[in-house]
Amino acid sequence: MTDRGISFLPVENGSSMKSKWSRTFAKQVDPETKRRIYYEQYRWHIFSNGLAPCLEGREAREAFDQCLKKEVYAFYQNEDGAYLIKNPSLLRSEDFDRDYDVYIFDAIKKWTYVHTHEGDLGPYFYITE
């Protein structure tokens, strides 16, 4: 990605970004359900368990490739930090094929793209209502 001018710039308060993601994209899921599906281990379980309507697989990739990407953030499930992506309009779904449990979302929180560590689950693309 760096050869195309894309870079990931660390942002302060990475845990705050994860909380914002949860408040936006998982607000419809109650705490007990989150506990039952191991949400804290893998936030994307809201998609794999059908709790948030989303596109999956090839359709998710196409939606991500075609969506407007102006100000975009990313975080990894098992890392504390979060990142602002420089030149996000150049991103393609295939850029994350080697990444595990990465969550990409726009600053206005209209959409998120999630690439999981599971070969047969995801990726997922979700648009807020």
Secondary structure, 3 states (H helix, E strand, C coil): CHHHCCEEEEECCHHHHHHHHHHHHCCCCCHHHHHHCCCCCCCCHHHHCCCCCCEECHHHHHHHHHCCCCCEEEEECCCCCEEEEECHHHCCHHHHCCCCCEEEEECCCCEEEEECCCCCCCCEEEECC
